[in-house]
Amino acid sequence: MRTKIRTCLLLSWATMAIAASAVAQQPPAAPPSGDFVIGGILVDSVTGQPIARARVAIELVARGNSLATVTTAEDGVFSFAKLAAGKYTLSAQARGYLQQAFNQHDEFASSIVVGPNSDSTHLLFRLPPAAAIAGVVTDEAGEPVREARVVLYFTGLAAGMDMTRARGGTMTDDQGAYHFAHLAPGHYLVAVDARPWYAQRPIYQTGYAPVHPSASALDVAYPVTFYGGAADATAATPLALAPGDNATANISLQPVPALRIRVPADGAEGNRGMQFNLQKTVLDGPPLQVSTQWSSSGSGEQEIHGIAPGRYTMTTTTFTSGGTAGTARLSSREVNVTSSSELDRSQEITYAPVNAKLQFDPGTRPAQASLQLLNKKTRVATSERVNDDGEIVFKQGVPPGTYEISINNAPGFYLKKIFAAGAAVTGRTIDVRSGAPVNLTISAARGQGQIRGVASRENKPFAGAMIVLVPADPAHNQVLFRRDQSDSDGSFTLPDVVPGAYTLLALEHGWELAWMDPEVLKSYMGQGVAVQVQPNGRYEVKVDVQ
């Protein structure tokens, strides 16, 4: 369960050491005393060898703030004695290994049930070795490139979706070196964005006649370069990391003649200037921001320079009153930069202004609620707070696309109905078109339900199964999915369930499936349990593990 492991995972051992030094001020509550024991052996998940001198921690689920730690013996054995009956999270950390909870998948894990009818003393805790990627970024002369921006992407299956995700970024040091540690197994891409230290940009006036033509030979740029030497993610060389792998990914940058884009002045009434961003597409993941420079003329004409040839998404922010973010208008377009040229702004895609009115049942308005729009393709979320009148204004608009709508910072509330003017609505998704204003009217209410139950196989409790609650029309209601992992006694809890029709599944190997894809789930749905959730409904369900 997500809430079972959050505290243990976010509390690093370094933080625990700091907290221990302040124990006199705020000592952690000790687990309640009793006659039971949690014990077992901590082993390397690959070799099966015991892990000595590791830190193992428990936390009582019901209290959420009681923490006890022990150090494993030379044979990997750990034990927590004199415990009261209940459910406990169990997590471990050792040098060279990933910090994880017991039997963890994604952000879920199995809690340990302690009591007279539970065996909690023979646990086999498998801890995966951490992987790492390191390398050196060099220029065309083989010299180190300092302060280059290195971005890491994970590509593959995670949280039920097969897609690309950004997993971190860093800067190279004085030796051109970079390092990404504590990585889980999987496939990764490494990209580098840098500027040649010696580059000189000729000063241009209106048109393209350089004032200092002698500098043009040094007007060069480095293309965004992926490991393998490709300038495009589709041709990049992925790094396949097994548990404990230490991969080397050296990247050499090669300069190319820099290009520039001239942007005519926007003479619209009230406009006060523009800013530009160039981004490179990275498969189906978040785009990579490219370093650029631009200059302005007194007439309002602007020029973006230092650009390597290639395909980009250009985002333009037009300030309409005093240059403040609250009065900015955004637009974007795809550009294929092959030569210095003038930007044709007629091809721009204008961000759509989105306004919403959120109607709550009388006397139930949450104080800090916000409305979120999640782009289903890029997985980029945009949120705005609900004001005192129940209104929401997405100030800079949103780019065209399909968005999932959800409410945040409103515990217990759910969206009942969604109406839209200017956009098509299906379930919890809306389709936004370029520049078309969207006005949403949304009703919200308190009354989320809860499903508790036991996953079993052949009438015996099954631990470690993925529990997934699938909404009707899952393609358009992805925000309504709920997940958990069965505990050591097969039990699970699904909180915050929006009223509606669902199918409950328990899957032994669900963590290996793209379960967000309705086509993938089809073969399992017939053996699931149908649940009709009413407002404030509480349900006890038994489900067989597939």
N, C-alpha and C positions, 0 to 999 in steps of 0.2 A: 504494500500500500504506500502511496506517495507520502502521506503524512507520517508514516511510521519511521521513515529513514531520514527525513529532511534534516532534523536537528543534528543527528550524528554525522551526516555527510558534510554539512556546511561548517561544522565545528572542526577545524583542522587541529592537528596535534600541537602545532605551534601556538594556536589560539588557546588550547587547553593549558599549555604551560604558563601563558600569561595569566589566564584565569586562576590557575593554582596559586600564583604569587599573590593574588588578591583575595585568598580564601577567607581571610578574617573579615573582609567587607561583605562578601556575598558567597558563602559556602554552598556548593551544590547539594541538593537534597539527596540523602542516601536512599537506595531502594528499601522498601518496607521489609522488615525481618520476617522470616518464616523457616520452614524446614526443607525447602526444595533447593535444587542445584541445576545450574546450566553449565554444561561442560562438554568438552570435545577436543578435537585436534585441528590445528590450522595447518593446511598443506598448500604447496605450490600447485595451481590448477593444471599445469602442464606436466610436471614431472611426478607429482604426488609425494614429493619429499616434504618432511615437516619443516615449518618455518619457526625458527627460534627467535626470541627477543623481539617479538612483535607486540603491538598494543592492541588489545581487544576490549571493546566497550559494550555495555548494556544500558538500556534505557527503558523504563516502564512506560508502555504505550499510554496507559490511562492517565498518567501524570505529566508526561512530556518533558519534565525538567529534572528527573532523578538520573544521575549518571554515575557509573562505577567502572573502573578500568583495571585490567590485570596485564601482566607481561607473560607471554608464552615461555614455557620451559625449553630446554635444549631439544626435547622430543616434540615440540609444537603443542604440547598439552596446555589447555587453559581451563579454569574452573571458577565459577561464582557460586558461593555457598550461602546458606541461610536466607534464601529468597522466599518471599510470599508468593502464593498462587497468582497467576495473571499472565499477561502477554508482554513480552520484552522484544525490543529491537536488539540486534546483535551486529556489530560492525568491527572491522579490523583494518589496521594499517601497518605496513612494514616497509623498510627501506627497499626501493627497487620494485615495489608492487603498487597496484592501484588501490586506493582506499575504497572499500566497498562494504555494503551490508550483506547479510547472509543470503546466499542464493539470489543475488541482485540481477535484475534485467531492466535496462533503461533506468528510470527513477523508482522502480518498484522492487520490493524484496519480501521475503517470508519472515514474519515474526515468529518467535519461539513461544509456544504455549507451555506454561509451567503449572503443574497441579498433580493431584493424586493419580490420575489416569493417563498421564503424559510422560513419555520418555524424553527428557531433555538433557541427558547426560552422555549421549554417544553421538554428538554432532560431528560431521565431517565438513569443515569450513574450507572451501576451495578459494584461494585468493590468486587472481591473475597477475602475472608479472607485467609491469608497465613497459610500454614501448616508447621509442623516441626517434625523432628525426633531427639530424644536424647536418650542417653543410657550410660552405664558404661561397660567397658571391664575389666573382672577379670580373674585371673589365676586359676589353679586347687585348690589352697588353699583359694580361695575367695578374694585374695588381688588384688588391682587395678593394671592394666598393664599400665605403663607410656610409652608415646611416641610410642604407637601402631599406625600404619597407618590404617585409616578407609576410605573406598571408598564407595561412593554412586552411585547406578545405577538406572536409570529410565527404566522401561520395559513396552512397550505398544505402542499405536498409537501416532505419532507426525510427522508433516510435511509430511503426506501422506504415512508413512511407519510404519509397525508394527514391531518394533525391540527394542533392548536394547542399551542404551546410557549411557556413564559415565556422572554423574551430579555433581561431586565435590569430594573433599577429604580433610581430616583434620587429625590432630594428637591428641591422647588423652592427657589430662592434668595430673597433679600430682595425681589426684583422679581417674584416668582411665576414665574420662568422655569425651564425645564428643557431638557435637550438629550441626545439619544442619537446618538452618532457611530459611524462605522465599521460601517455596516449593509450587509448583502448585499441584492440585489434580492429583492422578494417582497411579500407582503401583511402588514400589521401592524395591531394594535389597540392603542390607548392608553387606560389607565384611571387614574382619580385617586381616592384615598381621603384625606379630610381632615376636620377638625373645625372648626366655626365658632369663631373666636377669642373671640367674645363670649358663647358659649353658657353658660347657667347651669342646673344640674340641681337641681330642687326636692328637698329632703330628704323622703323618704317613710318612714313607719313601716309596720307591718304593715297590709296593705290598700293603698288608693291615695289616702289623704287627705294632701295636701301640707302640710308644716309651714310652708313659705314660699310660699304660692300666688302672690305677686306675681312670683316668678321664672319662673312657668310660661310666660309669653309668650316668654321667651328660651330655653326648653327646646327647642332645634331641633337638627337634624342635617343633614349633607350626604349624600345618597345616593351610593354609588359611581357615578361618572359616566364614561362612555366618550366618546371623541371622537365628535362628532355630537350630543351631548346626551342620549344614551340611558342609562338606568339598568340596562339588561340587554344582555349581549354580543350576543345574537341581533339586536338592533336597532342595534348600533354601526355607525359608518361606517368601513370599513377604509381604510387608506392603502396604495395600490399604488405601490411604489417601483421605478423603473427604475434601472440603474446610474448613480450620480452625482447622483441626485435629492436635493434639499434641501426636504423637505416642512415646512409649517407647520401645527401642530395646536393651536390655542388652545381652551381648555376653560373654560366658565363654570359655576360651581357655584351651585345654587339651594337654599336651605334649606327644609326641611319640618318640621312638628311631630315632635319625637322621641317614640319609643315605648319601652316597657320591658317586660321579661319577668320575672315573679316565679317563682323556683324554690323549691319547698318543700324543707324540710330532709330530707336522706336519713338516716333513723333506723337504717339497717342497722348491725349490730354491727361495731365496729372502724373505721368510716368517720371520717376526720379532716378532711374538707373537700372542696370542688370548685373546679375552674377551668373557664372556658368560652371557646370560640373560635367566632366566626362567620365563615363563608366564603361568597363569591359564586362561583357556577359561571361559568366562562369557556369557553363552547362545550364542546369535549371535551378541554380542556387542564387544567393545574394550577389549582386554585381560588385565588381572591384572598382573602387574609386581611383582614378588615375590622376597623378600629379600634373597640374597645368599652370600656366601663367597667362595673365591677360593685361592689356593696357587700354586706356581710354584716351580719345581725343577730345578737344574742347567742344566739338560739335555733337558729342554723344556717340560717335562711332566707336566700336570696341574691336579689339583684335585678340584672339586666343592664339598663343604661340607655343613652340616647343613640343609639338604634337608628332608622335610617330605615326606613320601610315597604318591604317587598320579601320575596323568597324567599331563604332562606339554608340552608346546612348548618351545624348547631350540633354541635360536638364537646365532650363533657363529660369531663373528667378527674377521677376520684374517687380521692382518696388514702386508702388503707386502713390505713396504719400510719406515723404520724409525718410524713406529707406528703413522702415521698421519691419520686423518680421510679421507683425500682425496685419500688415497691409501688402503682403507679397502675393503675387500671382505666379503659379508654376506652369510650365509646359515642357514637353520633351519631344525628341525625335531621334530616329536612327540616322546616323551619318556614316558614310563610307569615305574616309579621308584618303584620297589618292594624290592630291595636289593642293597647293595653297589656293584657296578659293573664297568666294563670298557665300555666306550661309543663306539658303533659301528658306525663309521662315514660314512660307506658305505650307510647308509640309509638317509643321509642328502639331503635335497632339496636345491639346489643352487639358490640364487637370480639371476634373469636374468639381464644381462647388457642391458640397453636401451639407445639408442642414437637417436636423431631426428634432422632433418633439416627443419626449418620453413621458407617458402618462402612467402614474402610479395609482394604485388603489388609495382612496382617502386615508390619510393619517399614517401611511407606510413608507414615505420617501426616505431612502438611505442618504446619509449626509455626504459621502464622498464618491458617489457613483460616477462611472465614466462609461462611454460607449466605445467599443472597439470594432474596427474594420480590419479583417485579416485577408490579405491578398492570397488567394488559393494557389497561385502559380509561384510567386516569389516568397511566400510565407512572411512578408513584411507586414507588421501590424501598425496601425495608426489609431491613436486614442485621443479622445477629447472629453473633458469633464462636463457633467450635466450641471447647468447653472440652477439657481434657485427657482427659476420659472419652468424647469424641466426641459430647457432648450440646449441643443448641442450644435456647435458650428465648427466644422472642419475647415479651419481658417485658410489653409493653403490648398484645399481641395485634395482629390485623390486621382491617380492616373487611371485610365480605363482598365477594366478587368473585372473578374468575379471575386466578390468579397463575402466572407462569413461574418455575421453580425453577432456580437455577444455583449453582455454587460459585465463590467468589472467593479471591484470594490463595493459590492452590494450583496453581502452574505444572505443566503436564503431566497434571493429574488431570481426570477427568470422572465424571459421575454415571452409573452403570450401570443401576440399578433404583430405582424409587421406589414405596413402598407407603404407603398412608394409611388411617388409621382416623378416620372423621368427615368425610371429604371425598372427592369423586370425583377420580380421577386419569386423565388422558389424555395420553400422551406425557410432556412436561416441564411440564404445567400441572395445577393443582389448582383445584377450585371450592370456595370457603370460604363457609359459611352463617353467618348471624347467630348469634353466641353459641355455636355448636357447637364444642366442643374438637376440635382436630386433632392427631393424633399421627402423625408421619412416621417411617418407617424407610427409610434411603437407603444404598445401597452405592456406594462410589466406588473408583476404581482409577486407577493411572498407565498411560498408554499412548495418548495422543492421536496422531493421524496427521498426515501432511502431504501436500499435493497441489501439485505444481509443473507448469508446462506452458507452452504457447505458444498465443496466440490469433492466428488468421490468417483472411484472406479471399482466396480465389483463390490459395491456397498462398503468400501473402505475409504476413509478420508485420504485425499490426495493433496500433497504439499507441492507448491511451486508452479501450479498451473496458472496460465494467464486467463483472467476473468475479463471478458469484454462484453459490454452492454451495447448492442447495435440498434440505433434508432430506425424507425421506418424511413424509407427514402434516404439511405445513408449518404448518397452522393451529394445531397444538398443540405445535410444536417450534421456535418462532421463535428461541429462544436458540441453536439449532444452525446457523443460517445463517452462512455465512462469505463475505466479500467481498474483492476486491482490484481494482486497476486495472492494465491491461497496460502494461508499460514501453515504451520507445522501440523495443525489438526484439521486442515482442509477448509477452515473458515475464511470468509472474505466479507468486506463491507464496501458498498458503493454509495457514497454520500452525494448530495447536491444533484439529484436526478430530476430533470425537468419533466413535468407531467406529459404523458404521451405513451405511444405504443413502442415496445422494444422486444428484441430477442436476446436472451442471455446465453452466452457461450462460455465454456471452459475448455481451453486448448492446451494440451501438454507442450506442444512446440509452437505456440502462438507467437513467441518472441522472434521466430524466424520467418514470419509471414508479413507480407504487406497488407495487414488487416484493414487498413483504411480504404483499400480498393474493394468496392462491392463485388466485383467479379471473383476476387480471391476468396471471399467469405461464402460465396454461393453454395459450395459443396458442404459447408458446415451448418448452414442455417436450419436445415431440416431436423437436426438432432438437438437444436437449442430449445430453450424454455421461453415461451411467450409470456411477457409481463405487461400489463396495462397499468401504468403508474398514474394515480390520482393525486391532486394537490395535497401535500402533507402526508402522503401515503407511506406506510411502513410495511415492508414485505420480508417474509422469510422464505427462501427458495433453495431447493436442492437441485444440483445440476451435475450430470455425468460428464466426465472428462473425455474429450475426443482426442 
